[in-house]
Amino acid sequence: MVQDDCLISNLDLQLVLPLPGDFRPADSLTFFRRDPQEIAERVTAHGLHKALLWRGQPACLSVDFRGAQAHVRLARDGVCPEPGNGAEENALRHMVRRMLGLDQDLDGFMAGFGQHPELASLLAQQRGLRVPATATPFEALAWAITGQQISVAVAVALRRKLIQAGGQVHSSGLFCHPDAASLTSLSFAELREMGFSTAKAQALLSLAEQVAAGELPLDAWAQQLDAERVELIRRRLLAIKGIGPWTVNYALLRGFGWLDGSLHGDVAVRRSLQNLLGKTEKPDEKFTQHWLAQFSPWRALVAAHLWASLTMTAY
Protein backbone atom coordinates (compact mmCIF):
# COMPACT_ATOMS: atom_id res chain seq x y z
CA MET A 1 0.00 0.00 0.00
CA VAL A 2 1.20 3.53 -0.78
CA GLN A 3 2.20 5.35 2.37
CA ASP A 4 0.67 8.78 2.97
CA ASP A 5 3.85 10.65 3.75
CA CYS A 6 5.92 9.19 0.88
CA LEU A 7 8.96 9.27 3.19
CA ILE A 8 10.89 6.00 2.78
CA SER A 9 14.23 7.12 1.35
CA ASN A 10 17.92 7.78 1.85
CA LEU A 11 17.55 11.29 0.44
CA ASP A 12 15.17 13.99 1.56
CA LEU A 13 15.52 17.36 -0.18
CA GLN A 14 13.12 20.04 1.04
CA LEU A 15 12.13 23.44 -0.32
CA VAL A 16 9.54 26.08 0.46
CA LEU A 17 8.33 28.05 -2.57
CA PRO A 18 6.28 31.24 -2.21
CA LEU A 19 3.08 31.24 -4.23
CA PRO A 20 1.47 34.23 -5.97
CA GLY A 21 -1.73 35.54 -4.43
CA ASP A 22 -3.77 34.34 -7.41
CA PHE A 23 -2.26 30.84 -7.47
CA ARG A 24 -4.87 28.08 -8.02
CA PRO A 25 -3.69 24.78 -6.50
CA ALA A 26 -6.71 22.99 -7.95
CA ASP A 27 -5.31 23.35 -11.47
CA SER A 28 -2.20 21.34 -10.58
CA LEU A 29 -4.14 18.83 -8.51
CA THR A 30 -6.59 18.22 -11.35
CA PHE A 31 -3.79 17.70 -13.87
CA PHE A 32 -2.03 15.12 -11.69
CA ARG A 33 -5.31 13.38 -10.85
CA ARG A 34 -5.76 12.12 -14.43
CA ASP A 35 -5.37 8.44 -13.56
CA PRO A 36 -8.06 7.26 -11.09
CA GLN A 37 -5.93 4.21 -10.26
CA GLU A 38 -3.15 6.51 -8.96
CA ILE A 39 -0.26 4.21 -9.83
CA ALA A 40 2.21 7.04 -10.43
CA GLU A 41 0.60 10.14 -8.89
CA ARG A 42 -1.58 10.42 -5.82
CA VAL A 43 -3.50 13.58 -5.04
CA THR A 44 -4.75 14.58 -1.60
CA ALA A 45 -7.00 17.46 -0.59
CA HIS A 46 -4.03 19.84 -0.28
CA GLY A 47 -1.19 18.34 -2.24
CA LEU A 48 0.23 15.62 -4.42
CA HIS A 49 2.77 12.82 -4.48
CA LYS A 50 4.41 11.87 -7.77
CA ALA A 51 6.97 9.15 -8.40
CA LEU A 52 9.70 9.96 -10.89
CA LEU A 53 13.23 9.03 -11.85
CA TRP A 54 15.70 11.49 -10.37
CA ARG A 55 19.24 11.05 -11.69
CA GLY A 56 18.12 7.60 -12.83
CA GLN A 57 16.88 6.50 -9.40
CA PRO A 58 13.29 6.16 -8.15
CA ALA A 59 12.11 9.17 -6.16
CA CYS A 60 8.88 10.58 -4.80
CA LEU A 61 8.08 14.26 -5.17
CA SER A 62 5.63 15.62 -2.61
CA VAL A 63 4.10 19.08 -2.88
CA ASP A 64 1.87 20.36 -0.07
CA PHE A 65 0.01 23.61 -0.64
CA ARG A 66 -0.29 25.60 2.59
CA GLY A 67 -1.68 29.07 2.17
CA ALA A 68 0.79 31.19 0.24
CA GLN A 69 3.51 28.53 0.15
CA ALA A 70 4.26 25.22 -1.51
CA HIS A 71 6.19 22.84 0.75
CA VAL A 72 8.24 20.54 -1.46
CA ARG A 73 10.00 17.33 -0.55
CA LEU A 74 11.93 14.92 -2.75
CA ALA A 75 12.47 11.49 -1.24
CA ARG A 76 14.87 9.43 -3.34
CA ASP A 77 15.82 5.80 -3.05
CA GLY A 78 19.52 5.07 -3.35
CA VAL A 79 22.75 6.77 -2.43
CA CYS A 80 22.63 10.23 -0.89
CA PRO A 81 24.75 12.82 -2.74
CA GLU A 82 27.44 14.83 -1.01
CA PRO A 83 26.09 17.17 1.73
CA GLY A 84 25.46 20.74 0.72
CA ASN A 85 25.02 19.95 -2.96
CA GLY A 86 23.24 23.13 -4.02
CA ALA A 87 22.93 21.89 -7.59
CA GLU A 88 20.41 19.29 -6.47
CA GLU A 89 18.25 21.87 -4.73
CA ASN A 90 18.46 24.25 -7.68
CA ALA A 91 17.46 21.50 -10.09
CA LEU A 92 14.52 20.57 -7.87
CA ARG A 93 13.44 24.20 -7.54
CA HIS A 94 13.56 24.72 -11.30
CA MET A 95 11.57 21.55 -11.95
CA VAL A 96 8.83 22.32 -9.43
CA ARG A 97 8.49 25.94 -10.51
CA ARG A 98 8.02 24.75 -14.08
CA MET A 99 5.56 22.04 -13.01
CA LEU A 100 3.43 24.58 -11.10
CA GLY A 101 3.68 27.28 -13.79
CA LEU A 102 5.19 29.77 -11.36
CA ASP A 103 7.32 31.46 -14.01
CA GLN A 104 4.44 32.03 -16.42
CA ASP A 105 3.93 35.74 -17.07
CA LEU A 106 0.26 36.12 -16.19
CA ASP A 107 0.60 39.83 -15.42
CA GLY A 108 1.90 40.52 -18.91
CA PHE A 109 -0.82 38.37 -20.41
CA MET A 110 -3.61 40.13 -18.52
CA ALA A 111 -2.14 43.56 -19.27
CA GLY A 112 -2.23 42.75 -22.95
CA PHE A 113 -5.54 40.91 -23.24
CA GLY A 114 -7.51 41.34 -20.01
CA GLN A 115 -9.89 43.67 -21.86
CA HIS A 116 -10.07 41.70 -25.10
CA PRO A 117 -13.64 41.95 -26.44
CA GLU A 118 -14.05 38.21 -27.01
CA LEU A 119 -11.83 36.79 -24.28
CA ALA A 120 -12.12 39.21 -21.34
CA SER A 121 -15.08 37.54 -19.62
CA LEU A 122 -13.44 34.11 -19.80
CA LEU A 123 -10.14 35.44 -18.42
CA ALA A 124 -11.98 37.15 -15.57
CA GLN A 125 -13.75 33.91 -14.63
CA GLN A 126 -10.47 31.96 -14.71
CA ARG A 127 -8.10 34.58 -13.33
CA GLY A 128 -4.85 33.08 -12.11
CA LEU A 129 -5.00 30.04 -14.39
CA ARG A 130 -1.53 28.60 -14.96
CA VAL A 131 -0.65 25.59 -17.08
CA PRO A 132 0.73 22.72 -14.97
CA ALA A 133 3.63 20.82 -16.55
CA THR A 134 5.04 17.33 -16.36
CA ALA A 135 8.19 16.59 -14.37
CA THR A 136 10.27 16.23 -17.55
CA PRO A 137 9.90 17.22 -21.20
CA PHE A 138 10.27 13.55 -22.16
CA GLU A 139 7.22 12.63 -20.09
CA ALA A 140 5.20 15.35 -21.83
CA LEU A 141 6.25 14.09 -25.25
CA ALA A 142 5.41 10.49 -24.35
CA TRP A 143 1.97 11.64 -23.16
CA ALA A 144 1.41 13.76 -26.27
CA ILE A 145 2.27 10.85 -28.58
CA THR A 146 0.09 8.50 -26.53
CA GLY A 147 -2.87 10.91 -26.67
CA GLN A 148 -2.88 11.51 -30.41
CA GLN A 149 -6.42 11.22 -31.80
CA ILE A 150 -7.88 9.22 -28.90
CA SER A 151 -9.93 10.13 -25.85
CA VAL A 152 -8.28 11.20 -22.61
CA ALA A 153 -9.62 8.09 -20.85
CA VAL A 154 -8.05 5.75 -23.41
CA ALA A 155 -4.80 7.73 -23.33
CA VAL A 156 -4.66 7.47 -19.53
CA ALA A 157 -5.10 3.69 -19.72
CA LEU A 158 -2.28 3.40 -22.27
CA ARG A 159 -0.04 5.64 -20.18
CA ARG A 160 -0.70 3.44 -17.16
CA LYS A 161 0.42 0.34 -19.05
CA LEU A 162 3.55 2.12 -20.25
CA ILE A 163 4.48 3.22 -16.74
CA GLN A 164 3.91 -0.24 -15.29
CA ALA A 165 5.93 -1.84 -18.09
CA GLY A 166 8.84 0.46 -17.20
CA GLY A 167 9.04 -1.42 -13.90
CA GLN A 168 10.61 1.39 -11.84
CA VAL A 169 8.90 1.54 -8.44
CA HIS A 170 9.70 3.91 -5.58
CA SER A 171 9.79 2.47 -2.07
CA SER A 172 6.49 4.26 -1.39
CA GLY A 173 4.81 1.91 -3.89
CA LEU A 174 4.28 4.51 -6.61
CA PHE A 175 5.52 3.71 -10.12
CA CYS A 176 7.93 6.10 -11.85
CA HIS A 177 7.28 7.26 -15.37
CA PRO A 178 10.01 5.67 -17.52
CA ASP A 179 12.78 7.91 -18.76
CA ALA A 180 14.18 7.55 -22.27
CA ALA A 181 16.74 4.91 -21.29
CA SER A 182 14.06 2.80 -19.58
CA LEU A 183 11.69 3.07 -22.51
CA THR A 184 14.32 1.86 -24.97
CA SER A 185 14.34 -1.45 -23.10
CA LEU A 186 10.80 -2.06 -24.30
CA SER A 187 10.31 -3.64 -27.71
CA PHE A 188 8.04 -2.58 -30.55
CA ALA A 189 6.06 -5.80 -30.03
CA GLU A 190 5.56 -5.03 -26.33
CA LEU A 191 4.23 -1.56 -27.11
CA ARG A 192 1.87 -2.96 -29.72
CA GLU A 193 0.63 -5.55 -27.21
CA MET A 194 -0.15 -2.74 -24.76
CA GLY A 195 -2.42 -1.16 -27.36
CA PHE A 196 -0.18 1.43 -29.00
CA SER A 197 -0.68 1.82 -32.72
CA THR A 198 2.17 1.04 -35.08
CA ALA A 199 2.84 4.74 -35.65
CA LYS A 200 2.80 5.60 -31.94
CA ALA A 201 5.04 2.68 -30.99
CA GLN A 202 7.56 3.66 -33.63
CA ALA A 203 7.47 7.32 -32.63
CA LEU A 204 7.94 6.53 -28.93
CA LEU A 205 10.91 4.26 -29.59
CA SER A 206 12.53 6.69 -32.04
CA LEU A 207 12.14 9.53 -29.56
CA ALA A 208 13.48 7.47 -26.65
CA GLU A 209 16.48 6.25 -28.62
CA GLN A 210 17.48 9.78 -29.67
CA VAL A 211 17.03 11.19 -26.17
CA ALA A 212 18.94 8.32 -24.55
CA ALA A 213 21.77 8.76 -27.07
CA GLY A 214 22.06 12.45 -26.23
CA GLU A 215 20.89 13.54 -29.67
CA LEU A 216 17.86 15.31 -28.19
CA PRO A 217 19.00 16.94 -24.92
CA LEU A 218 15.47 17.82 -23.80
CA ASP A 219 16.32 18.57 -20.17
CA ALA A 220 19.19 20.86 -21.10
CA TRP A 221 17.00 22.68 -23.61
CA ALA A 222 14.36 23.21 -20.92
CA GLN A 223 16.89 25.02 -18.72
CA GLN A 224 17.29 27.92 -21.15
CA LEU A 225 14.26 28.33 -23.34
CA ASP A 226 13.78 31.14 -25.81
CA ALA A 227 12.22 31.54 -29.25
CA GLU A 228 15.38 30.42 -31.07
CA ARG A 229 15.72 27.32 -28.90
CA VAL A 230 12.03 26.52 -29.38
CA GLU A 231 12.42 26.57 -33.16
CA LEU A 232 15.36 24.17 -32.85
CA ILE A 233 13.26 21.84 -30.69
CA ARG A 234 10.40 22.09 -33.14
CA ARG A 235 12.57 21.20 -36.15
CA ARG A 236 14.25 18.28 -34.40
CA LEU A 237 11.02 16.78 -33.13
CA LEU A 238 9.14 17.19 -36.41
CA ALA A 239 11.89 15.16 -38.07
CA ILE A 240 10.72 12.12 -36.10
CA LYS A 241 8.11 10.13 -37.98
CA GLY A 242 4.82 10.15 -36.10
CA ILE A 243 5.37 13.51 -34.40
CA GLY A 244 3.41 16.38 -35.92
CA PRO A 245 2.71 20.02 -35.09
CA TRP A 246 0.01 19.32 -32.46
CA THR A 247 2.29 16.89 -30.59
CA VAL A 248 5.17 19.37 -30.64
CA ASN A 249 3.10 22.36 -29.50
CA TYR A 250 1.38 20.37 -26.77
CA ALA A 251 4.71 19.01 -25.51
CA LEU A 252 6.27 22.48 -25.58
CA LEU A 253 3.43 23.64 -23.33
CA ARG A 254 3.22 20.71 -20.92
CA GLY A 255 6.90 19.77 -20.90
CA PHE A 256 8.75 23.05 -21.30
CA GLY A 257 6.21 25.62 -20.10
CA TRP A 258 6.32 27.42 -23.48
CA LEU A 259 3.13 29.47 -23.80
CA ASP A 260 3.24 30.43 -27.48
CA GLY A 261 2.56 27.19 -29.32
CA SER A 262 -0.47 27.32 -31.59
CA LEU A 263 -2.90 24.52 -30.71
CA HIS A 264 -5.30 25.33 -33.53
CA GLY A 265 -5.51 21.65 -34.48
CA ASP A 266 -6.86 20.66 -31.08
CA VAL A 267 -10.48 19.54 -31.29
CA ALA A 268 -11.33 20.68 -27.75
CA VAL A 269 -9.83 24.13 -28.40
CA ARG A 270 -11.97 24.52 -31.50
CA ARG A 271 -15.10 23.29 -29.71
CA SER A 272 -14.57 25.77 -26.88
CA LEU A 273 -13.90 28.56 -29.38
CA GLN A 274 -17.21 27.72 -31.04
CA ASN A 275 -18.95 28.26 -27.69
CA LEU A 276 -17.01 31.43 -26.95
CA LEU A 277 -17.82 33.05 -30.30
CA GLY A 278 -21.39 31.74 -30.44
CA LYS A 279 -20.86 29.99 -33.78
CA THR A 280 -23.28 27.37 -35.05
CA GLU A 281 -20.44 25.17 -36.30
CA LYS A 282 -17.02 24.31 -34.92
CA PRO A 283 -14.34 26.58 -36.45
CA ASP A 284 -11.88 24.88 -38.78
CA GLU A 285 -8.14 24.81 -38.16
CA LYS A 286 -7.38 27.72 -40.47
CA PHE A 287 -9.84 30.04 -38.72
CA THR A 288 -8.64 28.91 -35.27
CA GLN A 289 -4.99 29.44 -36.21
CA HIS A 290 -5.76 32.97 -37.43
CA TRP A 291 -7.81 33.76 -34.30
CA LEU A 292 -5.11 32.48 -31.92
CA ALA A 293 -2.36 34.39 -33.75
CA GLN A 294 -3.50 37.69 -32.23
CA PHE A 295 -2.54 36.41 -28.75
CA SER A 296 1.13 35.69 -29.44
CA PRO A 297 3.26 35.13 -27.34
CA TRP A 298 0.52 33.53 -25.23
CA ARG A 299 -1.35 31.43 -27.79
CA ALA A 300 -1.02 28.21 -25.80
CA LEU A 301 -2.15 29.94 -22.61
CA VAL A 302 -5.29 31.05 -24.43
CA ALA A 303 -5.77 27.43 -25.51
CA ALA A 304 -5.49 26.39 -21.85
CA HIS A 305 -8.24 28.86 -20.94
CA LEU A 306 -10.39 27.38 -23.70
CA TRP A 307 -9.71 23.87 -22.36
CA ALA A 308 -10.58 24.98 -18.83
CA SER A 309 -13.91 26.37 -19.99
CA LEU A 310 -14.78 22.80 -20.99
CA THR A 311 -13.50 21.48 -17.61
CA MET A 312 -10.65 19.73 -19.47
CA THR A 313 -7.75 21.00 -17.36
CA ALA A 314 -6.61 17.39 -16.86
CA TYR A 315 -5.60 17.13 -20.49
C-alpha positions as CSV (number, residue, x, y, z in Angstrom):
1,M,0.0,0.0,0.0
2,V,1.2,3.5,-0.8
3,Q,2.2,5.4,2.4
4,D,0.7,8.8,3.0
5,D,3.8,10.7,3.7
6,C,5.9,9.2,0.9
7,L,9.0,9.3,3.2
8,I,10.9,6.0,2.8
9,S,14.2,7.1,1.4
10,N,17.9,7.8,1.9
11,L,17.5,11.3,0.4
12,D,15.2,14.0,1.6
13,L,15.5,17.4,-0.2
14,Q,13.1,20.0,1.0
15,L,12.1,23.4,-0.3
16,V,9.5,26.1,0.5
17,L,8.3,28.0,-2.6
18,P,6.3,31.2,-2.2
19,L,3.1,31.2,-4.2
20,P,1.5,34.2,-6.0
21,G,-1.7,35.5,-4.4
22,D,-3.8,34.3,-7.4
23,F,-2.3,30.8,-7.5
24,R,-4.9,28.1,-8.0
25,P,-3.7,24.8,-6.5
26,A,-6.7,23.0,-7.9
27,D,-5.3,23.3,-11.5
28,S,-2.2,21.3,-10.6
29,L,-4.1,18.8,-8.5
30,T,-6.6,18.2,-11.3
31,F,-3.8,17.7,-13.9
32,F,-2.0,15.1,-11.7
33,R,-5.3,13.4,-10.9
34,R,-5.8,12.1,-14.4
35,D,-5.4,8.4,-13.6
36,P,-8.1,7.3,-11.1
37,Q,-5.9,4.2,-10.3
38,E,-3.2,6.5,-9.0
39,I,-0.3,4.2,-9.8
40,A,2.2,7.0,-10.4
41,E,0.6,10.1,-8.9
42,R,-1.6,10.4,-5.8
43,V,-3.5,13.6,-5.0
44,T,-4.8,14.6,-1.6
45,A,-7.0,17.5,-0.6
46,H,-4.0,19.8,-0.3
47,G,-1.2,18.3,-2.2
48,L,0.2,15.6,-4.4
49,H,2.8,12.8,-4.5
50,K,4.4,11.9,-7.8
51,A,7.0,9.1,-8.4
52,L,9.7,10.0,-10.9
53,L,13.2,9.0,-11.9
54,W,15.7,11.5,-10.4
55,R,19.2,11.1,-11.7
56,G,18.1,7.6,-12.8
57,Q,16.9,6.5,-9.4
58,P,13.3,6.2,-8.1
59,A,12.1,9.2,-6.2
60,C,8.9,10.6,-4.8
61,L,8.1,14.3,-5.2
62,S,5.6,15.6,-2.6
63,V,4.1,19.1,-2.9
64,D,1.9,20.4,-0.1
65,F,0.0,23.6,-0.6
66,R,-0.3,25.6,2.6
67,G,-1.7,29.1,2.2
68,A,0.8,31.2,0.2
69,Q,3.5,28.5,0.2
70,A,4.3,25.2,-1.5
71,H,6.2,22.8,0.7
72,V,8.2,20.5,-1.5
73,R,10.0,17.3,-0.5
74,L,11.9,14.9,-2.8
75,A,12.5,11.5,-1.2
76,R,14.9,9.4,-3.3
77,D,15.8,5.8,-3.1
78,G,19.5,5.1,-3.3
79,V,22.7,6.8,-2.4
80,C,22.6,10.2,-0.9
81,P,24.8,12.8,-2.7
82,E,27.4,14.8,-1.0
83,P,26.1,17.2,1.7
84,G,25.5,20.7,0.7
85,N,25.0,20.0,-3.0
86,G,23.2,23.1,-4.0
87,A,22.9,21.9,-7.6
88,E,20.4,19.3,-6.5
89,E,18.2,21.9,-4.7
90,N,18.5,24.3,-7.7
91,A,17.5,21.5,-10.1
92,L,14.5,20.6,-7.9
93,R,13.4,24.2,-7.5
94,H,13.6,24.7,-11.3
95,M,11.6,21.6,-12.0
96,V,8.8,22.3,-9.4
97,R,8.5,25.9,-10.5
98,R,8.0,24.7,-14.1
99,M,5.6,22.0,-13.0
100,L,3.4,24.6,-11.1
101,G,3.7,27.3,-13.8
102,L,5.2,29.8,-11.4
103,D,7.3,31.5,-14.0
104,Q,4.4,32.0,-16.4
105,D,3.9,35.7,-17.1
106,L,0.3,36.1,-16.2
107,D,0.6,39.8,-15.4
108,G,1.9,40.5,-18.9
109,F,-0.8,38.4,-20.4
110,M,-3.6,40.1,-18.5
111,A,-2.1,43.6,-19.3
112,G,-2.2,42.8,-23.0
113,F,-5.5,40.9,-23.2
114,G,-7.5,41.3,-20.0
115,Q,-9.9,43.7,-21.9
116,H,-10.1,41.7,-25.1
117,P,-13.6,42.0,-26.4
118,E,-14.1,38.2,-27.0
119,L,-11.8,36.8,-24.3
120,A,-12.1,39.2,-21.3
121,S,-15.1,37.5,-19.6
122,L,-13.4,34.1,-19.8
123,L,-10.1,35.4,-18.4
124,A,-12.0,37.2,-15.6
125,Q,-13.7,33.9,-14.6
126,Q,-10.5,32.0,-14.7
127,R,-8.1,34.6,-13.3
128,G,-4.9,33.1,-12.1
129,L,-5.0,30.0,-14.4
130,R,-1.5,28.6,-15.0
131,V,-0.7,25.6,-17.1
132,P,0.7,22.7,-15.0
133,A,3.6,20.8,-16.5
134,T,5.0,17.3,-16.4
135,A,8.2,16.6,-14.4
136,T,10.3,16.2,-17.5
137,P,9.9,17.2,-21.2
138,F,10.3,13.5,-22.2
139,E,7.2,12.6,-20.1
140,A,5.2,15.3,-21.8
141,L,6.2,14.1,-25.3
142,A,5.4,10.5,-24.3
143,W,2.0,11.6,-23.2
144,A,1.4,13.8,-26.3
145,I,2.3,10.8,-28.6
146,T,0.1,8.5,-26.5
147,G,-2.9,10.9,-26.7
148,Q,-2.9,11.5,-30.4
149,Q,-6.4,11.2,-31.8
150,I,-7.9,9.2,-28.9
151,S,-9.9,10.1,-25.9
152,V,-8.3,11.2,-22.6
153,A,-9.6,8.1,-20.8
154,V,-8.0,5.7,-23.4
155,A,-4.8,7.7,-23.3
156,V,-4.7,7.5,-19.5
157,A,-5.1,3.7,-19.7
158,L,-2.3,3.4,-22.3
159,R,0.0,5.6,-20.2
160,R,-0.7,3.4,-17.2
161,K,0.4,0.3,-19.1
162,L,3.6,2.1,-20.3
163,I,4.5,3.2,-16.7
164,Q,3.9,-0.2,-15.3
165,A,5.9,-1.8,-18.1
166,G,8.8,0.5,-17.2
167,G,9.0,-1.4,-13.9
168,Q,10.6,1.4,-11.8
169,V,8.9,1.5,-8.4
170,H,9.7,3.9,-5.6
171,S,9.8,2.5,-2.1
172,S,6.5,4.3,-1.4
173,G,4.8,1.9,-3.9
174,L,4.3,4.5,-6.6
175,F,5.5,3.7,-10.1
176,C,7.9,6.1,-11.8
177,H,7.3,7.3,-15.4
178,P,10.0,5.7,-17.5
179,D,12.8,7.9,-18.8
180,A,14.2,7.5,-22.3
181,A,16.7,4.9,-21.3
182,S,14.1,2.8,-19.6
183,L,11.7,3.1,-22.5
184,T,14.3,1.9,-25.0
185,S,14.3,-1.4,-23.1
186,L,10.8,-2.1,-24.3
187,S,10.3,-3.6,-27.7
188,F,8.0,-2.6,-30.5
189,A,6.1,-5.8,-30.0
190,E,5.6,-5.0,-26.3
191,L,4.2,-1.6,-27.1
192,R,1.9,-3.0,-29.7
193,E,0.6,-5.6,-27.2
194,M,-0.2,-2.7,-24.8
195,G,-2.4,-1.2,-27.4
196,F,-0.2,1.4,-29.0
197,S,-0.7,1.8,-32.7
198,T,2.2,1.0,-35.1
199,A,2.8,4.7,-35.7
200,K,2.8,5.6,-31.9
201,A,5.0,2.7,-31.0
202,Q,7.6,3.7,-33.6
203,A,7.5,7.3,-32.6
204,L,7.9,6.5,-28.9
205,L,10.9,4.3,-29.6
206,S,12.5,6.7,-32.0
207,L,12.1,9.5,-29.6
208,A,13.5,7.5,-26.6
209,E,16.5,6.3,-28.6
210,Q,17.5,9.8,-29.7
211,V,17.0,11.2,-26.2
212,A,18.9,8.3,-24.6
213,A,21.8,8.8,-27.1
214,G,22.1,12.5,-26.2
215,E,20.9,13.5,-29.7
216,L,17.9,15.3,-28.2
217,P,19.0,16.9,-24.9
218,L,15.5,17.8,-23.8
219,D,16.3,18.6,-20.2
220,A,19.2,20.9,-21.1
221,W,17.0,22.7,-23.6
222,A,14.4,23.2,-20.9
223,Q,16.9,25.0,-18.7
224,Q,17.3,27.9,-21.1
225,L,14.3,28.3,-23.3
226,D,13.8,31.1,-25.8
227,A,12.2,31.5,-29.3
228,E,15.4,30.4,-31.1
229,R,15.7,27.3,-28.9
230,V,12.0,26.5,-29.4
231,E,12.4,26.6,-33.2
232,L,15.4,24.2,-32.8
233,I,13.3,21.8,-30.7
234,R,10.4,22.1,-33.1
235,R,12.6,21.2,-36.1
236,R,14.3,18.3,-34.4
237,L,11.0,16.8,-33.1
238,L,9.1,17.2,-36.4
239,A,11.9,15.2,-38.1
240,I,10.7,12.1,-36.1
241,K,8.1,10.1,-38.0
242,G,4.8,10.2,-36.1
243,I,5.4,13.5,-34.4
244,G,3.4,16.4,-35.9
245,P,2.7,20.0,-35.1
246,W,0.0,19.3,-32.5
247,T,2.3,16.9,-30.6
248,V,5.2,19.4,-30.6
249,N,3.1,22.4,-29.5
250,Y,1.4,20.4,-26.8
251,A,4.7,19.0,-25.5
252,L,6.3,22.5,-25.6
253,L,3.4,23.6,-23.3
254,R,3.2,20.7,-20.9
255,G,6.9,19.8,-20.9
256,F,8.8,23.0,-21.3
257,G,6.2,25.6,-20.1
258,W,6.3,27.4,-23.5
259,L,3.1,29.5,-23.8
260,D,3.2,30.4,-27.5
261,G,2.6,27.2,-29.3
262,S,-0.5,27.3,-31.6
263,L,-2.9,24.5,-30.7
264,H,-5.3,25.3,-33.5
265,G,-5.5,21.7,-34.5
266,D,-6.9,20.7,-31.1
267,V,-10.5,19.5,-31.3
268,A,-11.3,20.7,-27.8
269,V,-9.8,24.1,-28.4
270,R,-12.0,24.5,-31.5
271,R,-15.1,23.3,-29.7
272,S,-14.6,25.8,-26.9
273,L,-13.9,28.6,-29.4
274,Q,-17.2,27.7,-31.0
275,N,-19.0,28.3,-27.7
276,L,-17.0,31.4,-27.0
277,L,-17.8,33.1,-30.3
278,G,-21.4,31.7,-30.4
279,K,-20.9,30.0,-33.8
280,T,-23.3,27.4,-35.1
281,E,-20.4,25.2,-36.3
282,K,-17.0,24.3,-34.9
283,P,-14.3,26.6,-36.5
284,D,-11.9,24.9,-38.8
285,E,-8.1,24.8,-38.2
286,K,-7.4,27.7,-40.5
287,F,-9.8,30.0,-38.7
288,T,-8.6,28.9,-35.3
289,Q,-5.0,29.4,-36.2
290,H,-5.8,33.0,-37.4
291,W,-7.8,33.8,-34.3
292,L,-5.1,32.5,-31.9
293,A,-2.4,34.4,-33.8
294,Q,-3.5,37.7,-32.2
295,F,-2.5,36.4,-28.7
296,S,1.1,35.7,-29.4
297,P,3.3,35.1,-27.3
298,W,0.5,33.5,-25.2
299,R,-1.4,31.4,-27.8
300,A,-1.0,28.2,-25.8
301,L,-2.1,29.9,-22.6
302,V,-5.3,31.0,-24.4
303,A,-5.8,27.4,-25.5
304,A,-5.5,26.4,-21.9
305,H,-8.2,28.9,-20.9
306,L,-10.4,27.4,-23.7
307,W,-9.7,23.9,-22.4
308,A,-10.6,25.0,-18.8
309,S,-13.9,26.4,-20.0
310,L,-14.8,22.8,-21.0
311,T,-13.5,21.5,-17.6
312,M,-10.6,19.7,-19.5
313,T,-7.7,21.0,-17.4
314,A,-6.6,17.4,-16.9
315,Y,-5.6,17.1,-20.5
